[in-house]
């Protein structure tokens, strides 16, 4: 009888999804949804069922698969683990291609689940303006600070599967749980970023977002790439857009290089009202506080605090030198901090409440880089770490202390449960987050250079990246069958 009930529940869920494949959902809230993983851009996956310092010191972590669906350079992926839809359970990797393409892999089976092409005309590419779809894909995230233990420490691929059956005596998931929702639902963030009394819908659609080269913002169903409404005009056509993120139902992106005549700026799109605002400046990147405040760093040497949606300037910090990184926001000892790197490789830590400098480091030893990808994490002892260029710094009170260094500055970084993964040229490496000791390397598994549009993403005990020639790679622990 129990087996029959589960089967009927699965059939019912499949029938509902086949009628309306929108109302499906992923499990958990720690999927890698945007560049940097969270709204704070920390690039930190707090827990993982398989990746750890202990497991990376043993055989097992390895090259899993690669796939080349096209020849266009690939953006950084967005990941969704254990998605429940009309096709059953899936784990997805969503990637944008420079040729206005969207590729979606079933990351368990290493196959393309669906793909989509935006039929738009892109301007001719130049070194300064690469043209095509330059921003990575993204899914909605909350501005709230993730919990320290948030992740899949007790679940993920290493935990038991769960069904979509309702409470005892209620049978399968009921129709009331999948009542019609607006095409662009406001998804509350929860935690510190959620306003009091905000509505909390039961089951809402899952969307994938992208900005095509004509400047249109696309809202696509996770299940098949269809769009419930016409694309929304967001940016000038052929703008060089980066850093797409959707925070509490507002989309943000950065434009640079005056490509397509678009001013260098941060742009915000209120998805519900389709209102677009911008804050002009030589912006490098953005990160978000738990109240939705947008922190933007500029080539001119400023870190500006901007209001959510309106982008009205609230305050600013002048570093006195050119900056070369997007900000990273984190909490340390109960205080909200903002980290940013300068062109000379020095690291600056700011008090987010006042945008005053708390700590700073000496110039970097690797020499000036075009950009410095930052990553921040907290170890088991509660010490805050920030990786900048070749140096991993520890924030001790109001001082930055050098913890360890690497021979070469990485182009992309992510930290998973005490393991630092770095990507440089065509090599992925795993390092001990406490000492910098190399634990593993991809050796010659990656053929082409890592994409200039992309970066690392991690989830479900795997690490993913795209290359300049359009190949998508997965590394991790093989799934037990």
N, C-alpha and C positions, 0 to 999 in steps of 0.2 A: 504493500500500500504506500509506503514511504517513497519507493522508487517511482511509482505511478504518479504520485503528487508532484514530485520534482519534474517528471517528464511533462505533465500537463502544464506546470508553471512555465517550463521552457518553451512549450508550444505557444502558450498564450502570449508570452513576451515577444516571440518571433512574429506572431500574427499582428500584434499591435505595431511593432516596428515596421513590418512590411507595409502596413497601411500608412503609417506616418513615421518614416525612418529618422525623424529629427530627434525624437525624445528618447535618447540613449544617453548613457553617461559613463564616465570613468570612475574608478574607485580611488578613494584617498584624495589628498590635496597637495601632494608634494611632487607632482610631475614637473619636469623641466619645461616650462611653458614659454619662456622668453629668453633673450640673451642675458646671461648672468644668473639664470635660474629664477630669481625672485625680483620684486620691484626695487629692492635695495642694490641689485647687481653684485651680490657677494660671490657668485659662482661656487656656492658651497652646498653640497648635498650632505645633510647632517647625519643620516644613517643609511645603511644599506645591508641587506641580508647576507651578502657574500663578499663584497669588497671591504677589506680591512687591512691594517698593517700586517696582521698575522697571515692572512690568506695570500697576500701578494709576495710573501717571502717563501711560498711553496709553489710548486708547479700547478697550473690550472688556468690562470688568466692568460688569454691568448687571442690571436686573430680569429674572428668568427666567420665573417663573410664580407663580400663587397658586391656592389651592383652599380651598373653604369647605364641608366635609362636614356641619357642624352649626352651632349658634349658641352653644355653650358656650365660655367662655374657655379658651385652650389653654396648656398648660404648656410648659416648655423642652423641646426635642426631644433624643432620643438618636439617634445616627447609626451606620449600619453600611455601609461601602463594600465593593463587590465580594463580596457574599454568594453562595455557591454552594449551591443547593437543588434540589429536584425540579422547580422551575419554570425552572431555568437560573440565569444570573447576574443578580443584582439589587443595587441600591444602595438602602438603606432609610432612611427618617426615621420614627421612632416618637414619637408625641405623645399625651399624656393630655389629656382634656377634663374640665372641672369637673363635667359631668353624669354622671360615672362611665363615661366612654367612653375607648376606646383607638382611635386612628387610625394607620394605617400606610401611608405613601406609598412608591411606587416613585419615588424622587427624580429618576431620569433621565427618566422618562416623564410625570411630574407627574400620576400617577393614584393613587387609593386602592387599595392592594393587598388589604387586609382591615381590618375594624374589628370591635370587640367592645364590648358593653355589659354592665356589672355590674349585675344587677337587685337593687339594694339601696335601702332607704328612707333618704334623707338628711334631717337636721333642717332646720328653716327657717333661712334665711341671715340673718345680721345683719352690721353693719359690723365688729364685733369677731370674729365667727365666720362666715366666708363659706360654710361647709358644702360638701358635694360632695367630689369628689376633688381635694384641694389640693396633693398632692405630685407632682412630676414623675416620669415613668417613668425607669427606669435599667437598665443591664446590668452584669454583674460586671466589676470592675476589680481590679488588683493594688495592694497598698500600696507596691510598689517605686517608687522614683523613676524617671520616664521618662528615657531617654537624651537627651542634648542634641540629637543628630541624628535622634531618632526621628521618623518621619513618612513622608510619601510623596514625598520629594524626587525620587526617581528612578522613581517608579511612579505609582500613582493613576490618574486619568483620562488622564494624559499618558504612561503607560508601556504596554508590551505586555501583552496578556492572556496568562494561563497556564492550561494545562489541568489536569485532575485525573488525568492518566495517571501510573501508577506508574513505578518505576525501570526502566531498560532490561532487557528480558528477563522482566519481571514482569507486563507488560500493564497493565490498568487498576487502579484502586484496589482493593485486595483486601478480602475480607470480614473478615479479621483486623483491618483498620484501623477497621472500624465495629462492633466487637464490642459487645454490650450494655453500657451504663453505668448506674449508679444514677440514679434520677430526679432527685436533687439532687446532682450530682457535685461533689467538692471540686476546684476548679480552682486548681492552684498558681500563685503569682504570678511566680516567677522573680526573678532579680536579687537585690537586697538584701532584699526582703521574703519570699524563699522559704527555708524551713527546710531544713537538710541532710537528705538522704534522703527527701524528700517524694515521693510517687508522681507519675508524669508520664504520664497517660493519653494515648493516641495521638489519638483523635478523639472529641470530646465534644459533647453538645447545646449549642446556643446558646439562651439564655433571655432574655426580656424580663420585667421586674419592675414591679409597681405596687402601691399601697396604695389599695383602694377605701374609700369613706366609712364603711363598717361596721368599718374597722380591720383588714381581712383583707389578708394579703400574698399576691399572686398571682405564680406562676411559669409563664410562658407560652412555648410554643415560638415561636421567631422566624418559622417558616414559615407558621403559620396561627392562632396565638393560643390553641390548645388547651392545657389544663393537665393534666400527667401525674398530679398528685395534687390532693387537695382543698386549697383555700386555707388558710393558716395564720393563726390568730388572733395578731395582732401588737399593735395599739393599741386603746384604747377607741373605741367607735363615735362618729362625728362629731367626732373630734379634728381640730384644725387642724394637719395634718402637713406638713412641708417637708423639703427636703434629703435625700430618699431616695437612698441609695447602698448598693451591695453590694460589700463589700471582703473578698476572700479567703473567700467563702462565709458571711459574716455581713452581715445587712442592718441599716442604721442609719437612724434618722429623728429629727427634732426636733418636739416638740409645743409649742404656745404658746397663750396666751389663755384657758386653762382651758376650752376648748371641749369639749363632750361630757363634762365632768367630768375630762378628762385633765390630769394635773399637767404643768406646764411642765418639760420634761426632754429628755434624750437617751435614746433607746431602742435596744436591740440585740437582734436575733433571730438565734440560731444556727440556720441553715437545716437542718443535718443532724439536730440533736437537738430542734428546735422550742422551745428554751429562750429565754425573754424576760427581759431585765434592763433596768434604767433607772438613770439618774443625774439626780436632780432639781435644777433650777436654772432661772433665767430665761434659757435658752439661745437664742442667736441663730443659731448654725450651727456646723458641725464641719469639720475637715480632718484628714488622717492622715499620720503619719510612716511611713517605710519599714519600721519594725518593727511596724506596726499600731497604735501609740499614737494615741488619739483626742484631738485638741486641740479643746476647746469654749470658745467665748467667750460671755459673759453680759452682760445688761443691767446687772447689778450691778457690772460692772467687773473681772471675773476672767477669766483664761484658765486652764482646768484641763487637766492631762494625765491621761487615763484609760486604763486597760488595755483592750486589745481584748477583745471578747466580754463580759467581766465588768463593765466600766465602773468598776472600783475606782479611786478617786482616787490618783494617784501623787504629784502636786505641783501647785502653782498659782502664778499671778502675779496680783497686785492692782495694777491700773492707777491706782487712786485716783480714777477718774471712770467714768461710764457708757460702755460700748462700743457700737458701732453697725455692726459688720461680722462676718461669719464669718471665721475665720482663713484664711490662706494659708500653706502650708509650702513652703520651697524650700531648696536648697543653695547656699551662697556660699563660695567659697574653701575648700571641704572641710568646712564647718560647716553643720549643719542649723539653719535659722532659721524663726521663726513671725512673720508680720506680721498686725496687727490695727488697725482704726481706732477711734478714740474718738468720742463723740457730737459733740465740738466740731470734728471733722474732722482732728485730729492723727493721725499714723501712728506706731505703736510696733513696733519690731523686737526680737524676743526670741531669746535663745540657747535652742534647744529642749532642750539637755542639762540646763540649770539653770533654765530659765524666768526668767532674769534679763534685764533690758532692756539691749540693745546700743546702740540708737539710737532717737531719737524726733524728730518734727518739730513745728513750731509749729502752732497751730490753723489749720484750713482757711479760705480766703478766701471760700468759697461759702456760709458760714453752716451751721448744724447741719442735717443731713438725717436722715430716719427711719432709713435704712440706707445704707452705702457699699459698693457692689460693688467688690471689689479684683481686680486682675489683676497677674500678675508674669511677667517674661520676662528673658532674658539676651541682650544684643546680641552681634554678631560679635567685639567686642573683649573680651568677658567681663564687661562691666558689668551688674550686676543692677538692674532697674527694677521699680518698683511703682506702679501707677496707683491713686490714692485720690481720689475726688471729682473736682475739677477739676485736680488736680496730678499730674504724672508725676514721681516721685522716683527719684533714683539713690542706691544704697547704696555709699558709698565708705568702706571700712574700717568705722569706728564712727560715721559721720556720714551723714545724709540730705541730699542736695543737690537743690534744685528743678531739674528739667530743662526742663519746659514746662507750660503750663496751657491749659485749654479754657474757652470762655465759659460752658458749662453742664455741670453734673454729670450723667453718664449714668446710666440705670437698669440697664444691662447692658453688659458689656465682654467682648470676646475679642480675642486677639492672634494673628495668623497670619503667620508668616514675615516679621516686620519691619513688619507693618501692623496698626494698632490699629483695630478696629471698635467703635463705640459706638452704643447705641440710646437715644434719649431721646424721650419722647412718641410721635410717629408718624414718626420719621426715623432712618434708618440712615446712619452716616457712616464713612468710612475716613480714617485719619490716619497720617502718617509717624511711626513709633514713636520715632524719634530726635529729631524737632523738633516734633511736634504739628501740622504743616501739614496742612490738609484736602486730601485727594487726590480724594475722590469723595463724593457724597451721593445718597440715594434720592429727593430732592426730594419730589414729591407721589405717589409710587408706593404708599405705605402709607396706607390710608384711616382705619382705626380706631386707637385707642391701643394700644400694645404691651401684651400681657397682663400683669396684675399677678402671675399665677402663673408667668410664663415668663421667658425670657431668650434670649440668643443661643447658637447652636451653629455650628460650622464643620467642614467636611470635604469632601474631593473637590473642592477649588477652589470651594466654594460656602459661603454663609452663610445660615442659616435662622432664622426667628422666627415666633411666633404672636401673634395680636392678641386683644383683649378680645371681639371679635364672632365669634370662631371661624374666622378666616381664617389660613391658613398660607402664608408667603411664602418664596421662594427667590431669592437673588441670587448671581451668579457669572459665570463664562465659559461661553458656550454649548458644548455637547458636539459635537465633530465627528462627522458621520455619513458 
